[in-house]
Amino acid sequence: MRDLVLLSLLPLFLIAMTNRPFIALGMWIWTAMFFPNGWVYGMASVIRYNLLFTTFAIGGYLLSKEKGPVRWGAVGTLVFIFFIWTTMTTMESSGLPEISWEYWSRFFKVILLFAFIVLIVNKKLHIDFFLWCLVLSIGFYAVLEGLKFAASGGGHQISGLPGHILGDRNDLALAFVITLPICVYLLNEYGKEAVMTKLLLVMTLIAMVISVVGTQSRGGLIALLGLGLYLFAKSNRKFPLLVVIVIALGLSSMLITDQWRERMDTISNANEDASFMGRVVAWKLSLILALQYPVFGGGFKTLEFFPVWRSLSQQFQSLPFFYTGTAVPDTIASHAAHSIYFQVLGDHGFIGLVIYLSLLFLAFRTAGSVAERARQQNAEPWIISLTTMLRLSIFAFCLGGAALSFAYFEVIFAIFGLIVVLDKKIVPVHSTLPTSNVRKAI
């Protein structure tokens, strides 16, 4: 049945994309996050939907006659510098070359998405359609899994689809948290008059909170709490937001099990938790790897190449300033870095980490600068609302990513692309037109 539905809708999708590359771009992120192949089992499962929609987006842009000048700005420039650097570190990889190049090719697709967001998106309609596609992918899964979690009385542990980029429950939890501010933006824009849309978005927000709890991800919970405090501080509509937060937390508390409480209690006793201390071990080995190859690092996934892991483990007692506890490296299997910061450090060295941190900081700062310029120009409120929410998403990523190997996540680079669009395409339009003509321009 799912196959028939998807195959019957596919021609409509392709027709809609014809001469509208922004629709193909939205479907690009939708397929990347929703992973339709994981939902079908028959003839529909052999179609590479993401590749198909990506081709339509790129082809539609190349065939379009309305290509304006492109300005990448400082954020875009840093994205490309980081990609060039990762290419160089892959060429110098100390791990298994075929694995490093495989992950480089995956990252290349992420950069491709970033580039075509900047090239294709140029008005509010394009931005909002892209964000709706994002929410309808990650948000849909949150609603579905949240309902299962509620129906099971908290017994269902939420995790992603096998084989998907969000297959790990910790990564999935952070994806939910990053998407929450985007959902708030859409609620502010489309929930004012459309009651049904407002209801669905509020339900999605509540489901995301419940789903983060249902993943039993400690990093996801910390990111959620941090985001909640930041969002409440930034919101101009604190009372409605407080109502949603209270409802979400109230429902979540009713579904919390003793197993969940025991797992979360380990946050306050991290040094006694084997899982957390395993992360500390991986962080120290990532640092040792970077010190061995300070310029280029080890290359993508080198830490997880067991011969390298074993070799680094022999030096684990060095660097006493970092960690000198009783935890030791695994002698049977290697592990991921479990931190976006140590992941980049081990993969691409100190220079790569500096570029990556600069990118996160600059994107966050640029979004704030765009919001300030929009206020000074009396631009429409949606620009300020969106840039504020994008900053919140970056904040959540930086906080939750501290304990996850999630540095090259598509959504964070898509957010970078939207910030470039707002900075170089949307706000400059407002600076050259009277306020009365702003709506016509977008």
C-alpha positions, 0 to 999 in steps of 0.5 A: 500500500505504501509503495502504491501511494508513493509511486502514485505521488511521484509523477505529481512531485516531478511535475511540480518540480518542473521549472520550480527548482525550489520545490525540488530543493525542498524535496531534496532535504525531505528525502534526506531526513525522511528516508522514504526507502526505509518506509517501503518494501516493494518496487518503490524501494529501488528508486533513489528518491534523494538522487532523483530530486537532487538531479531535478534541483540542480538541473532546474537551476542550471536550465533556469534563465533567472540567475542573479549574481551570487554572493557567498559572504563570509559564512559561505566562504568558510564553508567552502574553505572547510570543505577544501580542508577536508579534501586535503585531510582525506588525501593525507588520511592515516586510516583506511583510504576507501572509508575516508573517501566514502565519508568525504563523498557523503560530506560533498553531498552536504556541501552541494545542498548548502551551495544550491540553497544559496543559488536557488532560494531567493524569497520568503516562499522558497525559504518557507517551503524548504522549512516545511519540508524539513518539519514534515520529515523530522516532525512527522517521525517525532509525531509517529514515535511520540504516539507510540511512546505514549501508547506504550506508557513510556515503554517504547524506546524511540530510535531512527530507521536502520541504515539512515543518518538518523538511525542512532537515537542520540542523533535523532534526539538532537535532530528533534531539538534542532528542528524545534525552533524552526517549528516555532517559526512556522507556528508564528507565521502560519498559526495566527489565522489557520486554526488547524495549522496552528493545532498541528504545529503545536501537536508537533512541538509537543511530540518533539519534546516527548520524543526526545524524552522517549529516546532516553538520550542524555545529550538530547535532554540537555540540549532540550533543556538548554534550548527551552531556557534560551527560547523562553528568554528570546520569545516575545510571546512567553505565555503561549510558549510557557503553556506549550512547555508545561503541557509537553513536560507534563505529558512527558513526566507521566510517561517516564519509567524507572529505567529512564530515571536511572539513566538520567541520574547518571548525568549527575554522576558522569564519572561513574557511568561507563558509557560517559567515561567511554566518551572521555576515552574517545575524546582523549584518543582524538586529541592524541591523534590530532597531536600526532598529525597536528596539521591534517589530522587523521582524515574522516573516520580514522579514529574508528579504524581499529589498527589506529585505535589500538595504536593510540591506546598504547599512548593513552596514559600520556597527556595526564592533564586531560584524564588520568582516571581508571577508564581505559580504551576498548581492546576489542573494538574502536569507537566514534569520537562522540563529540562534534568538536573532538570528531573534527579535531581527530579527523582534520587536525587543529586547523580544521577545528579552528575553521569549524568553530569559526564557521559555527560562531560566524553563522550564529553572529551573522544571523544576529546581525541580519536580525539587527539590520532588519530591525533598523530597516523596519523590515517584516517581522518574519525575518527577525523571527526566522533569524532568531530561530536559526540562531537557536538551532545552531545553539542547540546543535553546539550544545547537544553535539558536544557528546555526539559524532554529528559534525557533518549533519545536513541540517546544520549546513542547510541552516548555514545556507539559509543564513547566507540567503537572508544576509545576502539576498533578503535583507539587502532587498529591504534596504533598497525599497520603501517599507510599503513595497517590501511585501511585493519584493518578496 
